[in-house]
Amino acid sequence: MKTALVTGGSRGIGRAIVETLSKDGYHVIINYANNESAAKETLRAVSGKGELLCFDVSNREKTVEALANWASANPNEYIEVLVNNAGIRNDNLLWWMENEQWDKVIDTNLNSFYNVTKPLLKDMLSHKSGRIVNIVSLSGVKGLPGQTNYSAAKGGVIAATKALAQEIGRKNITVNAVAPGFIHTDMTSGLPEAELRKMIPLGRFGNADEVASLVSFLASGKAAYITGQVININGGLY
Ligand SMILES: NC(=O)c1ccc[n+]([C@@H]2O[C@H](COP(=O)([O-])OP(=O)(O)OC[C@H]3O[C@@H](n4cnc5c(N)ncnc54)[C@H](OP(=O)(O)O)[C@@H]3O)[C@@H](O)[C@H]2O)c1
């Protein structure tokens, strides 16, 4: 059975991706940082056909250590599908932004891409097979006021997606980014939905399952010739 890792797989979009990849037949490693009960619930939702791996993606040392421990405990397996999904937002206008708000958002959304992806590349390269899907955001495509930290982080991951796709395409590894607009999760629960809906051509927020279906496609053999792309899933909102 092939193995997939979903960072931030315990809640929201990540949880939907875990459930979908599990239905696709993957053994799914569900990463989370804090909320163990949500992670356990997600594991139950896939009928225990997966495993939990707790580490903070913004902490390079702990991330490398957790992935190395997993590899030594599973010498005959490798992570063939990586979904870099874990993320946070902490909005503020730039002139009011605290250093900590900037650093935490960049560390969790952008540096995490480096922390998680680099240790997994060696195995993908030696097996000449891999799929990397980075969950970015409309905010990283167009920039959103009040989110310079988040827009910078997601925009950085978009650029890294395009660069890495060119580095490793010859090894049959694809790297793509998925850029959601407004999706119903804890992250968007405090937003003024009725107001925001008016700007969205499809007139509604998206569901995590809809994002998961796109990730499932990009992880599959059907998407073998797609790499270095940013696929928007935003109800027509730009
Ligand atoms: N919802 C939207 O409208 C939307 C739109 C565009 C892009 N996105 C992106 O989609 C991704 C998922 O968002 P979401 O809405 O599903 O968020 P969410 O509901 O807040 O869930 C976030 C997930 O990430 C995990 N996480 C947070 N910080 C982490 C860390 N340092 N290390 C490991 N795991 C961590 C959380 O685990 P714990 O609970 O254990 O911390 C949780 O599983 C994010 O990258 C987000 O930026 C979301």
The ligand as an SDF file (V2000), in Angstrom:
LIG
                    3D

 48 52  0  0  0  0  0  0  0  0999 V2000
  -10.0830   27.6020    5.0500 N   0  0  0  0  0  0  0  0  0  0  0  0
   -9.8200   28.4000    4.0260 C   0  0  0  0  0  0  0  0  0  0  0  0
  -10.6950   29.1650    3.5770 O   0  0  0  0  0  0  0  0  0  0  0  0
   -8.4780   28.3740    3.3590 C   0  0  0  0  0  0  0  0  0  0  0  0
   -8.3210   29.1750    2.2180 C   0  0  0  0  0  0  0  0  0  0  0  0
   -7.0950   29.1600    1.5600 C   0  0  0  0  0  0  0  0  0  0  0  0
   -6.0650   28.3890    2.0470 C   0  0  0  0  0  0  0  0  0  0  0  0
   -6.2300   27.6410    3.1650 N   0  0  0  0  0  0  0  0  0  0  0  0
   -5.1010   26.8400    3.6190 C   0  0  0  0  0  0  0  0  0  0  0  0
   -5.5120   25.5000    3.7540 O   0  0  0  0  0  0  0  0  0  0  0  0
   -4.7320   24.8590    4.7690 C   0  0  0  0  0  0  0  0  0  0  0  0
   -5.6730   24.2260    5.7850 C   0  0  0  0  0  0  0  0  0  0  0  0
   -6.4910   25.2470    6.3390 O   0  0  0  0  0  0  0  0  0  0  0  0
   -7.7810   24.9360    7.2060 P   0  0  0  0  0  0  0  0  0  0  0  0
   -8.7640   25.9970    6.9040 O   0  0  0  0  0  0  0  0  0  0  0  0
   -8.1620   23.5090    7.0670 O   0  0  0  0  0  0  0  0  0  0  0  0
   -7.1880   25.2180    8.6710 O   0  0  0  0  0  0  0  0  0  0  0  0
   -7.6830   24.6870   10.1110 P   0  0  0  0  0  0  0  0  0  0  0  0
   -9.0830   24.2220   10.0280 O   0  0  0  0  0  0  0  0  0  0  0  0
   -7.3250   25.7840   11.0360 O   0  0  0  0  0  0  0  0  0  0  0  0
   -6.7220   23.4200   10.3600 O   0  0  0  0  0  0  0  0  0  0  0  0
   -5.3400   23.6290   10.4250 C   0  0  0  0  0  0  0  0  0  0  0  0
   -4.6340   22.2960   10.5270 C   0  0  0  0  0  0  0  0  0  0  0  0
   -3.2260   22.5610   10.5040 O   0  0  0  0  0  0  0  0  0  0  0  0
   -2.6340   22.0210   11.6720 C   0  0  0  0  0  0  0  0  0  0  0  0
   -1.4960   22.8550   12.0830 N   0  0  0  0  0  0  0  0  0  0  0  0
   -1.5090   24.1770   12.3750 C   0  0  0  0  0  0  0  0  0  0  0  0
   -0.2670   24.5740   12.7030 N   0  0  0  0  0  0  0  0  0  0  0  0
    0.5190   23.4870   12.6200 C   0  0  0  0  0  0  0  0  0  0  0  0
    1.8950   23.2480   12.8520 C   0  0  0  0  0  0  0  0  0  0  0  0
    2.7180   24.2290   13.2380 N   0  0  0  0  0  0  0  0  0  0  0  0
    2.3780   21.9900   12.6740 N   0  0  0  0  0  0  0  0  0  0  0  0
    1.5630   20.9880   12.2860 C   0  0  0  0  0  0  0  0  0  0  0  0
    0.2520   21.1470   12.0650 N   0  0  0  0  0  0  0  0  0  0  0  0
   -0.2670   22.3910   12.2420 C   0  0  0  0  0  0  0  0  0  0  0  0
   -3.7500   21.9590   12.6950 C   0  0  0  0  0  0  0  0  0  0  0  0
   -3.4450   20.9750   13.6760 O   0  0  0  0  0  0  0  0  0  0  0  0
   -3.6040   21.3180   15.2800 P   0  0  0  0  0  0  0  0  0  0  0  0
   -5.0550   21.5320   15.5080 O   0  0  0  0  0  0  0  0  0  0  0  0
   -3.0410   20.1400   15.9820 O   0  0  0  0  0  0  0  0  0  0  0  0
   -2.7850   22.5670   15.4900 O   0  0  0  0  0  0  0  0  0  0  0  0
   -4.9310   21.5590   11.8090 C   0  0  0  0  0  0  0  0  0  0  0  0
   -4.9050   20.1740   11.5450 O   0  0  0  0  0  0  0  0  0  0  0  0
   -3.8450   25.9470    5.3590 C   0  0  0  0  0  0  0  0  0  0  0  0
   -2.5760   25.8960    4.7510 O   0  0  0  0  0  0  0  0  0  0  0  0
   -4.5500   27.2260    4.9700 C   0  0  0  0  0  0  0  0  0  0  0  0
   -3.6560   28.2990    4.9090 O   0  0  0  0  0  0  0  0  0  0  0  0
   -7.4180   27.6180    3.8460 C   0  0  0  0  0  0  0  0  0  0  0  0
  1  2  1  0
  2  3  2  0
  2  4  1  0
  4  5  1  0
  4 48  2  0
  5  6  2  0
  6  7  1  0
  7  8  2  0
  8  9  1  0
  8 48  1  0
  9 10  1  0
  9 46  1  0
 10 11  1  0
 11 12  1  0
 11 44  1  0
 12 13  1  0
 13 14  1  0
 14 15  2  0
 14 16  1  0
 14 17  1  0
 17 18  1  0
 18 19  2  0
 18 20  1  0
 18 21  1  0
 21 22  1  0
 22 23  1  0
 23 24  1  0
 23 42  1  0
 24 25  1  0
 25 26  1  0
 25 36  1  0
 26 27  1  0
 26 35  1  0
 27 28  2  0
 28 29  1  0
 29 30  1  0
 29 35  2  0
 30 31  1  0
 30 32  2  0
 32 33  1  0
 33 34  2  0
 34 35  1  0
 36 37  1  0
 36 42  1  0
 37 38  1  0
 38 39  2  0
 38 40  1  0
 38 41  1  0
 42 43  1  0
 44 45  1  0
 44 46  1  0
 46 47  1  0
M  CHG  2   8   1  16  -1
M  END
$$$$
